[in-house]
Amino acid sequence: MANGISPTSIAVIGLGNMGSALANALLSDDFTVSVWNRTTSKAQPLAENGAILTSEPVEATNNSDFTIVCLSDHEAFVSVIQNDAVAKSLKGKRLLQLGVVTAEQSRQTETWATSHNIAYLEGSILGIPSNVTGATATLICSGPKTLYDDCLDILSVFGNSHLVSEAIGTAYDFDKIYYSFAYACLLGYMQGAALAEAGGVSIDAYTTIVAERLTKIVDPIKSYGAQISRRDHTGDQASLQVWADAYKKSLELCRDLGVDDTLPAALMQNLSKAINAGYADQEMTAVFEVLLPDS
């Protein structure tokens, strides 16, 4: 590898909750990890766990063949990484961006990295720090496939990874795409919890049943995905009208119990829009058609 540095030597720049989790996961997997953070005290627990504490970013990148950056925003990345000393130390090496940036900012970083002969891969972490340390996170990556393949041994330390595109910027857009599902799912759980509380139902009982049902929706989601891909919403399970009639009762219960109905009202609006567009006898997936820009 470049400069004769072992590929097991990794720098982690930025030690917030997520950056610290990344460094700890790598240490647990016996990587040699050099760390840097603007606030040195945040790095001390990692040093006690075996990390090499560095006083400057360039010291960490000099120590390592592979650098992971997990900073708070693009401005921090530019300030810490995009300078002549760090660029020189990263020349011929691999750089993984896991910070909070936009797709356009990541493309700007790619241009900078290419001009300095730095192999650049971007990633977005779907999960929380405990997922990273427990190797149950999902990493969404964009960049050259050959580079992604070279990084798989490192990425696998944190959980599963997926290369969604070779076009830089896609991973950060995908992050927001996934959030449309994840946030709706979590807020839907909280909506149900509020209904349970207002209706005198045990939150523990509600949570147990929700968790049990989660395992039952994997196959339906895969089936829905196939239907949407084919743009074929025919089926023999339940019509959109049946779904809407059932969900209307949830909306009515919210109002009867005085629970905020913002979320169910918005979902009901989508169901009604699809029914009014002529999809009442189709499967639930027909709602997809009225969510598109031209609908």
Secondary structure in CASP SS format (residue, H / E / C, confidence):
PFRMAT SS
TARGET T0000
AUTHOR 0000-0000-0000
METHOD secondary structure of the structure
MODEL  1
M C 1.00
A H 1.00
N H 1.00
G H 1.00
I C 1.00
S C 1.00
P C 1.00
T C 1.00
S E 1.00
I E 1.00
A E 1.00
V E 1.00
I E 1.00
G C 1.00
L C 1.00
G C 1.00
N H 1.00
M H 1.00
G H 1.00
S H 1.00
A H 1.00
L H 1.00
A H 1.00
N H 1.00
A H 1.00
L H 1.00
L H 1.00
S H 1.00
D C 1.00
D C 1.00
F C 1.00
T E 1.00
V E 1.00
S E 1.00
V E 1.00
W E 1.00
N C 1.00
R C 1.00
T C 1.00
T H 1.00
S H 1.00
K H 1.00
A C 1.00
Q H 1.00
P H 1.00
L H 1.00
A H 1.00
E H 1.00
N C 1.00
G C 1.00
A C 1.00
I E 1.00
L E 1.00
T C 1.00
S C 1.00
E C 1.00
P H 1.00
V H 1.00
E H 1.00
A H 1.00
T H 1.00
N H 1.00
N H 1.00
S C 1.00
D C 1.00
F E 1.00
T E 1.00
I E 1.00
V E 1.00
C C 1.00
L C 1.00
S C 1.00
D C 1.00
H H 1.00
E H 1.00
A H 1.00
F H 1.00
V H 1.00
S H 1.00
V H 1.00
I H 1.00
Q C 1.00
N C 1.00
D H 1.00
A H 1.00
V H 1.00
A H 1.00
K H 1.00
S H 1.00
L H 1.00
K C 1.00
G C 1.00
K C 1.00
R E 1.00
L E 1.00
L E 1.00
Q E 1.00
L C 1.00
G C 1.00
V C 1.00
V C 1.00
T C 1.00
A H 1.00
E H 1.00
Q H 1.00
S H 1.00
R H 1.00
Q H 1.00
T H 1.00
E H 1.00
T H 1.00
W H 1.00
A H 1.00
T H 1.00
S H 1.00
H C 1.00
N C 1.00
I C 1.00
A E 1.00
Y E 1.00
L E 1.00
E E 1.00
G E 1.00
S E 1.00
I E 1.00
L E 1.00
G C 1.00
I C 1.00
P H 1.00
S H 1.00
N H 1.00
V H 1.00
T H 1.00
G C 1.00
A C 1.00
T C 1.00
A E 1.00
T E 1.00
L E 1.00
I E 1.00
C E 1.00
S E 1.00
G C 1.00
P C 1.00
K H 1.00
T H 1.00
L H 1.00
Y H 1.00
D H 1.00
D H 1.00
C H 1.00
L H 1.00
D H 1.00
I H 1.00
L H 1.00
S C 1.00
V C 1.00
F C 1.00
G E 1.00
N E 1.00
S E 1.00
H E 1.00
L E 1.00
V E 1.00
S E 1.00
E C 1.00
A C 1.00
I C 1.00
G C 1.00
T H 1.00
A H 1.00
Y H 1.00
D H 1.00
F H 1.00
D H 1.00
K H 1.00
I H 1.00
Y H 1.00
Y H 1.00
S H 1.00
F H 1.00
A H 1.00
Y H 1.00
A H 1.00
C H 1.00
L H 1.00
L H 1.00
G H 1.00
Y H 1.00
M H 1.00
Q H 1.00
G H 1.00
A H 1.00
A H 1.00
L H 1.00
A H 1.00
E H 1.00
A H 1.00
G H 1.00
G C 1.00
V C 1.00
S C 1.00
I H 1.00
D H 1.00
A H 1.00
Y H 1.00
T H 1.00
T H 1.00
I H 1.00
V H 1.00
A H 1.00
E H 1.00
R H 1.00
L H 1.00
T C 1.00
K C 1.00
I C 1.00
V H 1.00
D H 1.00
P H 1.00
I H 1.00
K H 1.00
S H 1.00
Y H 1.00
G H 1.00
A H 1.00
Q H 1.00
I H 1.00
S H 1.00
R H 1.00
R C 1.00
D C 1.00
H C 1.00
T C 1.00
G C 1.00
D C 1.00
Q C 1.00
A C 1.00
S C 1.00
L H 1.00
Q H 1.00
V H 1.00
W H 1.00
A H 1.00
D H 1.00
A H 1.00
Y H 1.00
K H 1.00
K H 1.00
S H 1.00
L H 1.00
E H 1.00
L H 1.00
C H 1.00
R H 1.00
D H 1.00
L H 1.00
G C 1.00
V C 1.00
D C 1.00
D C 1.00
T H 1.00
L H 1.00
P H 1.00
A H 1.00
A H 1.00
L H 1.00
M H 1.00
Q H 1.00
N H 1.00
L H 1.00
S H 1.00
K H 1.00
A H 1.00
I H 1.00
N H 1.00
A H 1.00
G H 1.00
Y H 1.00
A C 1.00
D C 1.00
Q C 1.00
E C 1.00
M H 1.00
T H 1.00
A H 1.00
V H 1.00
F H 1.00
E H 1.00
V H 1.00
L C 1.00
L C 1.00
P C 1.00
D C 1.00
S C 1.00
END
